[in-house]
Amino acid sequence: MTLRVAIVGLGWAAQSIWLPQLRQHPAFAVTAVVDPHPVALASFARQGSESQGSDIRVLADVDELPAGSVDLVVVAVPNHLHCAVGCRLLAKGLPVFLEKPVCLSSGEADRLAAAEHSGGAVLLAGSATRYRTDVRALHSLATTLGRIRHVELAWVRARGVPDAGGWFTRRRLAGGGALVDLGWHLLDAVSPLLESITFDQVVGTVSADFVDNPDCRAVWRQDHAARPRCGDHGDVEDTARGFLVTEDGVGVVLRASWASHEARDVTMIKIEGTAGTATLCCTFGFSPDRRRGSTLVHTRDGDSAPVAVTDEPIGTEYRRQLDHLSSLLADPASRGRAIQEARWIIGAIERVYESARLSGARLRDESARLSGARLRDESVNPPCRQGAHSWKPS
Ligand SMILES: NC(=O)c1ccc[n+]([C@@H]2O[C@H](COP(=O)([O-])OP(=O)(O)OC[C@H]3O[C@@H](n4cnc5c(N)ncnc54)[C@H](O)[C@@H]3O)[C@@H](O)[C@H]2O)c1
């Protein structure tokens, strides 16, 4: 049976990932698209209405999608609208596939869970990295590593600050920066490996050294095309670093960077267990600054051996996730699972931000204290200027 799909949000993710993938997939037929913005609709029309099919309904709001009109709604709107749009659709009983980040707070997770419960339709989540061949090989190797003690997660881009008219770099609209964007993928990729995903302790820092530099933009997104801008300066981090400890004592080191001084984008996942270590190095996502291929290495008792990983074309994981969607939709056990997984990811992200905010506040207090002390000191001992004699109390 072919599943009728509506796509909500016709931006980069819809037009570069979901529309092409769904169009080529025999199990799905796109029957409606929803976007209120003329620029997005014009770009959709330019993509070639002949290849889209003339029977696709073009709508301006999800209210125009009645219950029962489609079998699945793919939602790819800006982050701050995920919860509101997802809840409206779920409450009508329409099954939803929500792009990451599924939610921006634990409160939003509660609202989505309530809408899934009351509407009776399932919520599925964008979780593409788990469908990569190299990540699957890592998961399978992890089963041989004994008890997991420590995990290192890093996605460090050379240059790749997404812009999208500015919403990606506005906290109010994006919920955060690289941590919400790339960190979500990293945590999602390893969540099936961790027995306890409740974090006992979390510390983190954030920085924003590249976010406003136009040379650091994600060029593959072509975001600067005629788009209304939300503002010129970002107020989110381009880099986040965290150290998290689960309730059962597993350490998780997390680093997410939209830009850096590196030449290539590198994603690294290292799992240390009682019986060995597995290290995956690859490049997630669509950036052209890629590492060549993926490597997976198994280390045990001083010996390191490569594990064969098949390289695949960029974006294959999205197609593979679609292959799995029909069975997820049909499985009653899917109900509640996506939001449960999203809840622990957003819980971890909230705590890294909270720690970074507190340490940032402490730093500001300390520098205010130091500059206050300096001012007080200078009023008693004025600083010695070049060419002037130092003042000495008589
Ligand atoms: N899984 C991945 O690898 C991946 C990659 C890119 C983006 N994403 C996610 O997809 C989402 C969209 O990202 P993007 O890069 O496409 O952003 P974008 O800004 O390019 O597209 C968002 C689209 O949503 C539309 N929109 C805004 N309000 C709407 C509403 N109320 N109803 C319908 N449409 C509305 C906008 O007009 C725009 O066309 C984000 O949450 C992002 O995190 C995921």
The ligand as a MOL file (V3000), in Angstrom:
LIG
                    3D

  0  0  0     0  0            999 V3000
M  V30 BEGIN CTAB
M  V30 COUNTS 44 48 0 0 0
M  V30 BEGIN ATOM
M  V30 1 N 17.8730 15.6220 9.8610 0
M  V30 2 C 18.7030 16.4570 9.2880 0
M  V30 3 O 19.7830 16.0940 8.8870 0
M  V30 4 C 18.2760 17.8780 9.1060 0
M  V30 5 C 18.9430 18.6850 8.1750 0
M  V30 6 C 18.5340 20.0030 8.0480 0
M  V30 7 C 17.5060 20.4990 8.8240 0
M  V30 8 N 16.8830 19.6960 9.7290 0 CHG=1
M  V30 9 C 15.8010 20.2170 10.5750 0
M  V30 10 O 14.6850 20.5160 9.7470 0
M  V30 11 C 14.0170 21.6670 10.2180 0
M  V30 12 C 13.9050 22.6750 9.0940 0
M  V30 13 O 15.2160 23.0720 8.7470 0
M  V30 14 P 15.5130 23.7590 7.3420 0
M  V30 15 O 16.9760 23.7790 7.2140 0
M  V30 16 O 14.6980 23.1370 6.2860 0 CHG=-1
M  V30 17 O 14.9580 25.2260 7.6280 0
M  V30 18 P 14.4080 26.2390 6.5470 0
M  V30 19 O 14.3290 27.5790 7.2030 0
M  V30 20 O 15.1850 26.0990 5.2920 0
M  V30 21 O 12.9260 25.7070 6.2630 0
M  V30 22 C 11.8470 25.8700 7.1500 0
M  V30 23 C 10.5840 26.0480 6.3090 0
M  V30 24 O 9.4540 26.0460 7.1900 0
M  V30 25 C 8.5300 27.0000 6.7130 0
M  V30 26 N 7.5930 27.3590 7.7550 0
M  V30 27 C 7.7310 28.3010 8.7260 0
M  V30 28 N 6.6150 28.3230 9.4970 0
M  V30 29 C 5.7820 27.3580 9.0070 0
M  V30 30 C 4.5010 26.8850 9.3900 0
M  V30 31 N 3.8400 27.3920 10.4430 0
M  V30 32 N 3.9240 25.9040 8.6400 0
M  V30 33 C 4.5640 25.3830 7.5820 0
M  V30 34 N 5.7980 25.7900 7.1800 0
M  V30 35 C 6.3940 26.7520 7.9000 0
M  V30 36 C 9.4090 28.1480 6.2470 0
M  V30 37 O 8.7180 28.9910 5.3450 0
M  V30 38 C 10.5410 27.3900 5.5670 0
M  V30 39 O 10.2370 27.1750 4.2060 0
M  V30 40 C 14.8350 22.1890 11.3910 0
M  V30 41 O 14.2260 21.8190 12.5720 0
M  V30 42 C 16.1810 21.5040 11.2570 0
M  V30 43 O 16.7950 21.2460 12.4970 0
M  V30 44 C 17.2460 18.4100 9.8850 0
M  V30 END ATOM
M  V30 BEGIN BOND
M  V30 1 1 1 2
M  V30 2 2 2 3
M  V30 3 1 2 4
M  V30 4 1 4 5
M  V30 5 2 4 44
M  V30 6 2 5 6
M  V30 7 1 6 7
M  V30 8 2 7 8
M  V30 9 1 8 9
M  V30 10 1 8 44
M  V30 11 1 9 10
M  V30 12 1 9 42
M  V30 13 1 10 11
M  V30 14 1 11 12
M  V30 15 1 11 40
M  V30 16 1 12 13
M  V30 17 1 13 14
M  V30 18 2 14 15
M  V30 19 1 14 16
M  V30 20 1 14 17
M  V30 21 1 17 18
M  V30 22 2 18 19
M  V30 23 1 18 20
M  V30 24 1 18 21
M  V30 25 1 21 22
M  V30 26 1 22 23
M  V30 27 1 23 24
M  V30 28 1 23 38
M  V30 29 1 24 25
M  V30 30 1 25 26
M  V30 31 1 25 36
M  V30 32 1 26 27
M  V30 33 1 26 35
M  V30 34 2 27 28
M  V30 35 1 28 29
M  V30 36 1 29 30
M  V30 37 2 29 35
M  V30 38 1 30 31
M  V30 39 2 30 32
M  V30 40 1 32 33
M  V30 41 2 33 34
M  V30 42 1 34 35
M  V30 43 1 36 37
M  V30 44 1 36 38
M  V30 45 1 38 39
M  V30 46 1 40 41
M  V30 47 1 40 42
M  V30 48 1 42 43
M  V30 END BOND
M  V30 END CTAB
M  END
